[in-house]
Amino acid sequence: MHSYARDLGLLRDRRFTLLLSARTISVLGSAFAPVALAFGILNLPGANATMLSIVLTAESLPMIVFMLAGGVIADRLPRQRVMMAGEIMMAAAFFALGVMLLVGWTPLPALVTAAALAGTATAVTFPALTGIIPEVVPHDRLQTGNALLGLGANASRVAGTVLGGGTVVLFGGGWALMAGGAMFAAAGVLIALLRLEPGVRPADERHSVLSDLRDGWREFRSRQWIWVVVAQFSLLVMAIQAGHGVLGPLWAKENMGGPAVWTAFLAGEAIGMIAGVLVSIRLRPSRPILVAVLLCLPTALPYLLLGVDAPLWAIVAGAFVLGVCFDVFGVLWQTTMQREVPAESLSRVSSYDMLGSLMFGPIGLMLAGPASEVFGTEESLLGCAVLVVVSTLGALLSPGVRNLRAPRLEPVQVDTK
């Protein structure tokens, strides 16, 4: 029998608490970005939706270009050090963007360069994060650990969305981005305090980067449920990048006055993700990937409501539903990957996962601004909803997605040292 008290006992583990604190603070910093960057750029003299698309695309492209390299690095080097480097890079990018907005020097090439640094930092950090969790959390507590990490991240998204939006309204996007940079720096310090055994392979077991990538690809493609869902998410993320990055803020500016309304939308989504943690801690489906994919269908709801100009309360409620579904999906997906993929290949497989999921994201960002001008903002948002539904129904056709069953695990004692 599972219980919340037993699940929360994981918080007595010092290393897990440090990882949880670092991740929570890091996400708090990143939660300042959507409102700060979107309206900081849209409020620049002569700026438009296409300029915002260019800057956000500049952030997304390096995530794709360097994601596989990030997976190899995280499987070769101590993941703790890799995560520290990623947090420092993210802090530098946010400080640079914040300073540019504060001093009024915002040439597009400089904005693009700083945004690209942030994207590169994500490519370095994400595979290491996926791989470091099983190094800290006992095997039978992986779902609980992922859920608690999600709880901290989601609480930060709520707080960061509200605080970030308030900072933008009161002081401007530059100060919001500076605050985010300080939080990334603090997260890097907490990661440095982790005490993990170095995970570097012995010299006689090292292979070339290409060989490592081939090994990771073999692990990735041998599991149908992974590559099918990643293909689904390549389209779903394209719709989300367009809807969240450009079309949603543009709709808020055109119809509701700007950042305060979009902040309410993002807060509703973040609160939904907190509520999703309560579900994901307790939920133990026998077919976790099938349940996770089914939960993607309701994520089209907020784009549908935005596209038909529904009342604000309904749109925020739709964002709440999206948050619940995405949180449960994320916990089930991460836990299943950590259980099914060998630890020595986990970061590389995670990098293929991230690469495939994000590869069409820049296309969504690049097309969002022009699409809003050609077809209209509402019509483009409805297109995002259709893409989410179609990609999800396609993934459900896969036997690997429908039939993968969760293992039955014996409990393992938590080390609280």
GUPAZA-756913 format. One record per residue (C-alpha): x, y, z. Coordinates in nm, 2 decimals, always signed. Layout:
! GUPAZA-756913
      u      v      w
      X      Y      Z
...
//
This chain:
! GUPAZA-756913
      u      v      w
  +0.00  +0.00  +0.00
  +0.12  +0.35  -0.08
  +0.06  +0.65  +0.14
  +0.14  +1.02  +0.12
  +0.33  +1.00  +0.45
  +0.56  +0.73  +0.30
  +0.60  +0.93  -0.02
  +0.69  +1.25  +0.17
  +0.95  +1.06  +0.37
  +1.18  +1.11  +0.07
  +1.22  +1.47  +0.18
  +1.44  +1.34  +0.47
  +1.70  +1.26  +0.21
  +1.96  +1.54  +0.21
  +2.07  +1.49  -0.15
  +1.71  +1.48  -0.28
  +1.62  +1.80  -0.08
  +1.92  +1.98  -0.23
  +1.82  +1.87  -0.58
  +1.46  +1.96  -0.52
  +1.56  +2.31  -0.39
  +1.79  +2.37  -0.69
  +1.53  +2.26  -0.94
  +1.26  +2.47  -0.77
  +1.47  +2.79  -0.77
  +1.58  +2.73  -1.13
  +1.22  +2.70  -1.25
  +1.12  +3.00  -1.05
  +1.38  +3.20  -1.25
  +1.27  +3.06  -1.58
  +0.90  +3.14  -1.49
  +0.99  +3.51  -1.51
  +1.08  +3.47  -1.88
  +0.75  +3.42  -2.07
  +0.59  +3.74  -1.96
  +0.92  +3.94  -1.92
  +1.06  +3.85  -2.26
  +0.74  +3.86  -2.46
  +0.62  +4.20  -2.34
  +0.97  +4.34  -2.30
  +1.02  +4.28  -2.67
  +0.67  +4.37  -2.78
  +0.70  +4.70  -2.60
  +1.02  +4.80  -2.78
  +0.99  +5.08  -3.03
  +0.89  +4.94  -3.37
  +0.87  +4.58  -3.24
  +0.61  +4.33  -3.36
  +0.51  +3.97  -3.34
  +0.77  +3.87  -3.61
  +1.05  +4.02  -3.40
  +0.94  +3.82  -3.10
  +0.92  +3.51  -3.31
  +1.29  +3.57  -3.42
  +1.42  +3.60  -3.06
  +1.22  +3.30  -2.94
  +1.34  +3.09  -3.24
  +1.70  +3.19  -3.16
  +1.64  +3.04  -2.81
  +1.48  +2.72  -2.95
  +1.73  +2.64  -3.23
  +2.04  +2.58  -3.00
  +1.83  +2.35  -2.79
  +1.79  +2.13  -3.10
  +2.14  +2.18  -3.24
  +2.32  +2.10  -2.91
  +2.08  +1.86  -2.74
  +2.25  +1.54  -2.86
  +2.59  +1.67  -2.75
  +2.44  +1.75  -2.41
  +2.33  +1.39  -2.38
  +2.67  +1.26  -2.46
  +2.83  +1.50  -2.21
  +2.59  +1.41  -1.94
  +2.66  +1.04  -1.99
  +3.04  +1.09  -1.99
  +3.09  +1.35  -1.72
  +2.96  +1.39  -1.37
  +2.60  +1.51  -1.42
  +2.63  +1.73  -1.11
  +2.90  +1.94  -1.28
  +2.71  +1.95  -1.61
  +2.40  +2.08  -1.44
  +2.61  +2.35  -1.26
  +2.75  +2.46  -1.59
  +2.40  +2.48  -1.74
  +2.27  +2.70  -1.46
  +2.56  +2.94  -1.48
  +2.51  +2.97  -1.86
  +2.14  +3.04  -1.81
  +2.22  +3.31  -1.54
  +2.45  +3.48  -1.79
  +2.19  +3.48  -2.06
  +1.92  +3.63  -1.84
  +2.16  +3.89  -1.70
  +2.25  +3.99  -2.06
  +1.89  +4.02  -2.17
  +1.79  +4.21  -1.86
  +2.08  +4.46  -1.90
  +2.00  +4.52  -2.26
  +1.63  +4.60  -2.18
  +1.73  +4.82  -1.89
  +1.98  +5.04  -2.07
  +1.77  +5.05  -2.39
  +2.04  +4.90  -2.61
  +1.85  +4.62  -2.79
  +1.99  +4.55  -3.13
  +1.83  +4.23  -3.27
  +2.16  +4.04  -3.31
  +2.25  +4.10  -2.94
  +1.90  +3.98  -2.83
  +1.94  +3.68  -3.05
  +2.28  +3.59  -2.91
  +2.17  +3.61  -2.55
  +1.86  +3.40  -2.63
  +2.08  +3.15  -2.81
  +2.29  +3.12  -2.49
  +1.98  +3.04  -2.29
  +1.88  +2.77  -2.54
  +2.23  +2.62  -2.53
  +2.21  +2.61  -2.15
  +1.88  +2.41  -2.17
  +2.04  +2.16  -2.41
  +2.32  +2.11  -2.15
  +2.10  +2.09  -1.84
  +1.80  +1.88  -1.94
  +1.97  +1.55  -2.03
  +2.18  +1.58  -1.71
  +1.87  +1.64  -1.50
  +1.69  +1.33  -1.63
  +2.00  +1.12  -1.56
  +2.08  +1.26  -1.22
  +1.74  +1.18  -1.06
  +1.80  +0.80  -1.05
  +2.14  +0.87  -0.89
  +1.96  +1.05  -0.61
  +1.63  +0.87  -0.57
  +1.58  +0.50  -0.48
  +1.44  +0.30  -0.77
  +1.11  +0.23  -0.61
  +1.06  +0.60  -0.53
  +1.13  +0.73  -0.88
  +0.76  +0.83  -0.95
  +0.74  +0.99  -0.61
  +1.07  +1.18  -0.67
  +0.96  +1.30  -1.01
  +0.63  +1.41  -0.87
  +0.79  +1.60  -0.58
  +1.03  +1.77  -0.82
  +0.73  +1.85  -1.03
  +0.55  +2.00  -0.72
  +0.85  +2.23  -0.65
  +0.87  +2.33  -1.02
  +0.50  +2.39  -1.05
  +0.48  +2.59  -0.73
  +0.76  +2.80  -0.88
  +0.58  +2.84  -1.20
  +0.28  +2.99  -1.01
  +0.49  +3.21  -0.80
  +0.72  +3.31  -1.08
  +0.43  +3.38  -1.32
  +0.27  +3.61  -1.06
  +0.59  +3.77  -0.94
  +0.73  +3.79  -1.29
  +0.41  +3.95  -1.43
  +0.39  +4.19  -1.14
  +0.76  +4.29  -1.19
  +0.70  +4.35  -1.56
  +0.39  +4.56  -1.49
  +0.56  +4.76  -1.21
  +0.92  +4.78  -1.32
  +0.96  +4.64  -1.67
  +1.09  +4.33  -1.84
  +1.45  +4.41  -1.77
  +1.43  +4.39  -1.40
  +1.22  +4.06  -1.42
  +1.50  +3.90  -1.63
  +1.77  +4.02  -1.39
  +1.58  +3.86  -1.10
  +1.56  +3.54  -1.30
  +1.93  +3.54  -1.36
  +2.00  +3.57  -0.99
  +1.78  +3.26  -0.92
  +1.97  +3.05  -1.18
  +2.30  +3.15  -1.01
  +2.15  +3.04  -0.67
  +2.04  +2.71  -0.82
  +2.40  +2.65  -0.95
  +2.53  +2.69  -0.59
  +2.28  +2.44  -0.45
  +2.38  +2.18  -0.72
  +2.74  +2.23  -0.62
  +2.65  +2.11  -0.27
  +2.53  +1.77  -0.39
  +2.76  +1.48  -0.29
  +2.74  +1.23  -0.58
  +2.99  +0.97  -0.69
  +3.16  +1.07  -1.02
  +2.99  +0.89  -1.30
  +3.27  +0.91  -1.55
  +3.34  +0.60  -1.75
  +3.69  +0.44  -1.72
  +3.93  +0.54  -2.00
  +3.93  +0.19  -2.15
  +3.56  +0.20  -2.18
  +3.54  +0.54  -2.36
  +3.42  +0.56  -2.72
  +3.40  +0.83  -2.98
  +3.12  +1.08  -2.97
  +2.97  +0.93  -3.28
  +2.98  +0.58  -3.13
  +2.81  +0.71  -2.82
  +2.55  +0.87  -3.03
  +2.49  +0.55  -3.22
  +2.46  +0.35  -2.89
  +2.20  +0.61  -2.77
  +2.01  +0.60  -3.09
  +2.00  +0.22  -3.07
  +1.85  +0.23  -2.73
  +1.60  +0.50  -2.84
  +1.47  +0.33  -3.16
  +1.45  -0.01  -3.00
  +1.15  +0.11  -2.79
  +0.85  +0.18  -3.00
  +0.67  +0.37  -2.73
  +0.95  +0.62  -2.70
  +0.99  +0.72  -3.06
  +0.62  +0.72  -3.13
  +0.55  +0.96  -2.84
  +0.85  +1.17  -2.94
  +0.71  +1.20  -3.29
  +0.37  +1.30  -3.14
  +0.54  +1.56  -2.93
  +0.73  +1.71  -3.22
  +0.40  +1.82  -3.36
  +0.24  +1.90  -3.02
  +0.53  +2.11  -2.91
  +0.52  +2.30  -3.24
  +0.16  +2.39  -3.16
  +0.24  +2.48  -2.80
  +0.54  +2.70  -2.89
  +0.33  +2.89  -3.14
  +0.04  +2.92  -2.90
  +0.23  +3.00  -2.58
  +0.52  +3.19  -2.72
  +0.36  +3.42  -2.97
  -0.01  +3.38  -3.04
  -0.13  +3.37  -2.68
  +0.05  +3.69  -2.57
  -0.05  +3.86  -2.90
  -0.42  +3.76  -2.84
  -0.39  +3.91  -2.48
  -0.24  +4.23  -2.62
  -0.50  +4.26  -2.89
  -0.81  +4.17  -2.69
  -0.75  +4.21  -2.32
  -0.49  +4.48  -2.26
  -0.16  +4.29  -2.23
  +0.06  +4.12  -1.97
  -0.18  +4.11  -1.68
  -0.43  +3.88  -1.87
  -0.16  +3.65  -2.00
  -0.01  +3.63  -1.65
  -0.36  +3.50  -1.54
  -0.35  +3.24  -1.81
  +0.00  +3.12  -1.72
  -0.10  +3.12  -1.35
  -0.40  +2.90  -1.42
  -0.18  +2.66  -1.61
  +0.08  +2.65  -1.32
  -0.19  +2.60  -1.06
  -0.32  +2.31  -1.26
  +0.03  +2.16  -1.26
  +0.04  +2.18  -0.88
  -0.30  +2.00  -0.87
  -0.16  +1.74  -1.11
  +0.12  +1.66  -0.86
  -0.14  +1.53  -0.61
  -0.27  +1.30  -0.89
  +0.07  +1.19  -1.02
  +0.20  +1.09  -0.67
  -0.09  +0.85  -0.62
  -0.16  +0.73  -0.98
  +0.00  +0.39  -1.06
  -0.15  +0.29  -1.39
  -0.06  -0.05  -1.52
  -0.02  +0.10  -1.87
  +0.15  +0.43  -1.79
  +0.23  +0.55  -2.15
  -0.13  +0.48  -2.27
  -0.26  +0.69  -1.98
  +0.00  +0.96  -2.04
  -0.08  +0.99  -2.42
  -0.46  +1.00  -2.35
  -0.40  +1.30  -2.12
  -0.26  +1.50  -2.41
  -0.61  +1.53  -2.57
  -0.75  +1.78  -2.32
  -0.44  +2.00  -2.37
  -0.60  +2.14  -2.69
  -0.88  +2.30  -2.48
  -0.71  +2.64  -2.40
  -0.62  +2.70  -2.77
  -0.98  +2.62  -2.87
  -1.12  +2.86  -2.61
  -0.87  +3.14  -2.71
  -0.96  +3.08  -3.07
  -1.34  +3.13  -3.01
  -1.28  +3.43  -2.78
  -1.43  +3.26  -2.48
  -1.46  +3.45  -2.15
  -1.14  +3.49  -1.96
  -1.25  +3.27  -1.67
  -1.31  +2.98  -1.92
  -0.97  +3.04  -2.08
  -0.80  +3.03  -1.75
  -0.99  +2.71  -1.66
  -0.87  +2.56  -1.98
  -0.52  +2.65  -1.89
  -0.57  +2.48  -1.55
  -0.68  +2.16  -1.73
  -0.37  +2.18  -1.95
  -0.15  +2.21  -1.65
  -0.30  +1.91  -1.47
  -0.27  +1.69  -1.78
  +0.09  +1.79  -1.86
  +0.21  +1.74  -1.51
  +0.07  +1.38  -1.49
  +0.20  +1.31  -1.84
  +0.55  +1.44  -1.74
  +0.57  +1.23  -1.42
  +0.46  +0.91  -1.60
  +0.69  +0.97  -1.89
  +1.00  +1.05  -1.69
  +0.94  +0.76  -1.45
  +0.89  +0.51  -1.73
  +1.20  +0.62  -1.91
  +1.41  +0.60  -1.59
  +1.29  +0.25  -1.52
  +1.31  +0.11  -1.88
  +1.63  +0.27  -2.01
  +1.97  +0.16  -1.88
  +2.13  +0.42  -1.65
  +2.45  +0.45  -1.86
  +2.24  +0.55  -2.17
  +1.97  +0.75  -2.00
  +2.10  +1.10  -2.07
  +2.16  +1.02  -2.44
  +1.81  +0.87  -2.48
  +1.67  +1.17  -2.30
  +1.86  +1.40  -2.54
  +1.71  +1.21  -2.84
  +1.37  +1.25  -2.67
  +1.42  +1.62  -2.62
  +1.56  +1.67  -2.97
  +1.27  +1.50  -3.13
  +1.01  +1.67  -2.92
  +1.15  +2.01  -2.99
  +1.27  +1.99  -3.35
  +0.96  +2.15  -3.49
  +0.92  +2.40  -3.21
  +1.12  +2.67  -3.39
  +0.90  +2.62  -3.70
  +0.59  +2.69  -3.48
  +0.76  +3.01  -3.35
  +0.87  +3.12  -3.69
  +0.53  +3.07  -3.85
  +0.32  +3.20  -3.56
  +0.38  +3.57  -3.62
  +0.33  +3.56  -4.00
  +0.03  +3.33  -3.96
  -0.14  +3.57  -3.72
  -0.10  +3.85  -3.98
  -0.23  +3.63  -4.27
  -0.50  +3.42  -4.11
  -0.57  +3.61  -3.79
  -0.47  +3.53  -3.43
  -0.78  +3.34  -3.33
  -0.78  +3.13  -3.65
  -0.41  +3.04  -3.59
  -0.49  +2.94  -3.23
  -0.76  +2.70  -3.35
  -0.51  +2.55  -3.59
  -0.29  +2.48  -3.28
  -0.58  +2.30  -3.11
  -0.63  +2.08  -3.42
  -0.26  +1.99  -3.44
  -0.26  +1.88  -3.08
  -0.56  +1.65  -3.13
  -0.44  +1.49  -3.46
  -0.09  +1.42  -3.33
  -0.23  +1.25  -3.01
  -0.48  +1.03  -3.20
  -0.19  +0.92  -3.43
  +0.02  +0.81  -3.13
  -0.27  +0.60  -2.99
  -0.25  +0.38  -3.30
  +0.09  +0.24  -3.17
  +0.08  -0.11  -3.00
  +0.39  -0.01  -2.80
  +0.21  +0.29  -2.66
  -0.10  +0.10  -2.57
  +0.06  -0.22  -2.43
  +0.37  -0.12  -2.23
  +0.31  -0.23  -1.87
  +0.47  -0.09  -1.55
  +0.69  -0.33  -1.35
  +0.60  -0.43  -1.00
  +0.87  -0.31  -0.77
  +0.98  -0.42  -0.42
  +1.03  -0.13  -0.17
  +1.39  +0.00  -0.12
  +1.50  +0.17  +0.21
  +1.56  +0.54  +0.17
  +1.91  +0.66  +0.27
  +1.86  +0.98  +0.47
  +2.23  +1.06  +0.51
//
